[in-house]
Amino acid sequence: MPRITPTIGLIGASGIVLSACYTIFLFNRPSPGAYSTKSIISNPVASRDDLIRLLSDLLHPLVEAQSEGGARVSLGHTGTHFDSVAAEMEGYARALWGLAPLMASDPDHPLLKDLGKKWREGLEAGTDPSREDEYWGDPTDMDQRFVEMAAIGISLAIAPDTFWNPLSPEAKKRVNAWLLRCNGRGFPTNNWRFFRVLVNLGLKSVDAEYDQKSIDDELEFMESFYGEHGFPSDCPQNPSNGAYDYYATSFAIPFYSLLYAAITSRSPKLADPERAEKYRQRAKENIPNVLNLFAPDGAGIPFGRSMTYRFAISSFFAAVAYDGLELPQPYTWGVIKGIILRNIRWFTQKPQVFNRDGSLTIGWAYPSLFMSEDYNSPQSPYWALKSFFILALPESHPFWSSEEEQYPSELLEKPWTAVKPWMQIFTHSAGHTYLLNGGTNVAFPLRQTAEKYNKFAYSSSFGFSVPTGALMFAQHSPDSVLALSDDGGLKWKVPYKVEHLGISDRGVLKARWFPWPEVKITTWLVPPSTTSTPYHTRVHHISISSSFNRDLRLADSGFAIHSHFGPEGSERRIPVLGKPAEGVAGRSSIETSAVAVSRKGVSGVINLLSVQGGKGRVEDVDGNTNLISPRTVLPTIFHELKAGEEEKWIATRVWALPFSESEGLKTKGWLEGWEDSQKGYGSIEELKKDLRIT
């Protein structure tokens, strides 16, 4: 910031006033980043021109942080398990997911034409070992550089006139040789296998040296990711392991598959019609299920790892559009357009998503390292630009010429939808989009694996929470799950590895898990019975071996909810009230229930088997545990099991209703529904009969 010292003796009294005024002007002038952020959050994201302008604004911080040669981008100082050079390459390469599609369709666009040249120069510099400050380095096994090579391969395939043809013969040889280093190297047995395919496909498309065997071998290997049901996991199919997350449903395997189908279908020398047709058929079958991951307002359901990639979760639909897939009935280009643009808007119109310079933060709805992965650098969030692949489509394409349509009504007319291969139930009941989850046994360790994959519910409105530490309930913040403690509440266990027992015809999901070898828990998740039902029901049967001679505390919690009230910027924590009331923010609890109300909605839990004991309480939890709200409370029913007790049944009604941004606490009509939901069961047998628990 400039500093001006008035020269009083030289310019006189009037000059002092002018200098002081000028000083004030400069010190209060918004920084360049402030203009960028304001432009981002005010963008309506309703047209192709809007999206191009948004891309320009999103790339501006990367340009400002780019090395002189253009090969590296550094936005911050937090670390990853891989080296800093790979992280800086990540900043270069991830911009290509948005830039290359535009260069493919509109390379002379006045907002971004210079960036195409800048990124081509970065490609030259990053693959030149003689340029020590730019060179990306020599890849080794399991190298992050392979991840980022994929975007370069795609760029060569779809925009060769920007990224390949202008290169000198010497530069082409260097780029070709460096990219070929992905062949013959060790890769994880997951979506990474597609990176080798995309690199070689890009090289093949520009008549450079490539390895067809690597393409064929990897595509054949990835067939092992698919079960008889036709849906991929992000690893080979295995009864004891699986990963049905966004890598498997949207922004990785389905996304890359359709890009492969589209690119190979547009050039005779790349043709692979059999695979292209197979991938398209799988995409058609995938569309209805992936649609359920989104709410009518554009929010997606956060679930699984890598949630900092934000609007990449809608990139599958961008690939659908790029391929020109024949849409299954009743879906239209207007529906697909609405899903993508609403999802992008949901994030980009939130100032909390961005740093002051307009760069994307690590986080979901606000910055948070607690929910991050050990491979998330400050540049990682720009994988979100995968959804910008629609910029490869000209203005005349039906995607852009169609009117944006609302969320498909037929999905809102069912109380729930089961996707049995994923062991998940989706619902939009009572205006709340969330999923009930039977657990995903990820084959490799991650940060907060249990919290990201094995909670009982994940919500587009209330998100999910992760621990900030390992001590006490507040640090664990175990929302949407049954948590157990055998040390008086110091440490808590939640489901980690889960045995799937199926989904009934009535949508009741059943699973079994063991917090300790001597403690077996069978859980049933009962979805809403109607489209207006604002709750789901959980039932747990706890069976304990006689050798487990310890007291247990148990906590069955609902959705964490924003915990403050008052004008934004000067909010205070919601107070304790005697009972809930419409139009009033607060928390209330009695023996059989607990509920919290804020401008974000209502979240409560009801003990349906009070004959088995239990006590309702709204708990304060650590800040920044939840992905959507940085300050939350957690409605919970607490139970106890004394040493020597060998069985217990717990049943909890999880009641949640999100409020719209426009209505907030002015929302009316919910209190009667909450009060009418309080009735429980007089016996276990009555409950089992009514809910058909078997």
Buried (B, 14 or more C-beta within 10 A) or exposed (E): EEEEEBEEEEEEEEBEEEBEEEBEEEEEEEEEBEEBBBBBBEBEBEEBEBBBBBBBBBBBBBBBBBBEBBBBBBBBEEEBEBBEBBBBBBBBBBBBBBBBBBBBBBBEBEBBBEBBBBBBBBBBBBBBEEBEEBBBBEBEEEBBBBBBBBBBBBBBBBBBEBBBEBBEEEBBBBBBEBBBBBBEBEBBBBBBBBBBBBBBBBBBBBEBEBBEEBBBBBBEEBEBBBBEEEBBBBBBBEEEBBBBBBBBBBBBBBBBBBBBBBBBBEEEEBEBEEBBEBBBEBBBEBBBBBBBBBBBBBBBBBBBBBBBBBBBBBBBBBBBBBBBBEBEEEBBBBBBBBBBBBBBBBBBBBEEBBBEBBBBBBBBBBBBEBBBBEBBBBBBBBBBBBBBBBBBBEEEBBBBEBEBBEBBEEBBEBBBBBBBBBBBBBBBBBBBBBBBBBBBBBBEEBBBBBBBBBBBBBBBBBBBBBBBEEEBBBBBBBBBBBBBBBEEBEBBBBBBBBBBBEBBEEBBBBBBBBBBEBBBBBBBBBBBBEBEBBBBBBBBBBEBEEEBEBBBBBBBBBBBBBBBBEEEEEBEBBEEBEEBEBEBBBBBBBEBBBBBBBBBBBBBBBBBBBBBBBBBBBBBBBBBBBBBBBBBBBBBBBBEBEEEEEEBBBBBBBBBBBBEEEEBBEBEEBBEBBEEBBEBBEEBEBBBEEBEBE
